[in-house]
């Protein structure tokens, strides 16, 4: 796309927002989900490793790498729940794709917005295989930065048009309802998590505090529901009571990572789980019957970010929504990097 070897396409926050709005949020989510599904169906081609995490008392910084043998990708992402109190985002991110055959980057992109979109797309994609047929009502517990993305993704991919919202901070729920007001959703602000789950086909938990929490207790989960557990995504951070896990069929992205970071960190290391890529490839059945409790123990995996970056890169030629970043040294003679520096000094 760009012939100059020193130039890497860069998608800024402004470009990403314009790209999402040009495509349309719902269509963007559906198409990112398609890319993720395509990559999960070729799961065995990818390099896979749990993300490299640096934990502190206040949060975590992570690197998430993968490659399909042709393209390499990684994401840098943090998670600091305290940031909200300081006027900062809880999660920020950026990512890169590179050509495996020469190592040159081919895309650098913001991923704070893109991560929110791909997380929601992944949730709805999993629910397409796991939620009860005809699901129309979702409890959304935790109404922070991720909540609207989850709501729009479930509407776009599954047709969910009723939301029961709860957050310990009522202003977060009010914000969520205000932002979703024009989407034709039937929304109810609930006073408790117990009230929110009443009548819901799908329960999504997406809270931020870095602690062992019990957002859902066992008595709140009836037969036949699908649980989309998003908030528990690092060691020492969970949302569900252990007894719920013991009653559920648990579906995960990459077990070696999820056993460290997900809800299943509460269970024995050999507790049976089902990998979602096997469901998407048709090797294993997802939802079997109307009484089954399905749980997507979502922690986020590098292949999903790879898919999202791949999707963004494919949109650049037609939209032009990027800038040329002079990022790579390109001397006239490949071995004369020092000479390139001297010539720059002469040009003054």
Secondary structure, 3 states (H helix, E strand, C coil): CCCCCCEEEEECHHHHHHHHHHHCHHHHHHHHHHHHHHHHCCHHHCCCCCCEEEECCCCEEEEEEEECCCEEEEEEEEECHHHHHHCCCCCCEEEEEEECCCCCEEEEEECHHHHHHHHHHHHHHHHHHHCCCCCCEEEEECCCCCHHHHHHHHHHHHCCCEEEEECCCHHHHHHHHHHCHHHCCEEEECCCHHHHHCCCCEEEECCCCCCEEEEECHHHCCCCCEEEECCCCECCEEEECHHHHHHCEEEECCHHHHHHHCHHHHCCCCCCCEEHHHHHCCCCCCCCCCCCCEEEECCCCHHHHHHHHHHHHHHHHHHCCCEEEECCCCCCCCCCHHHHHHHHHHHC
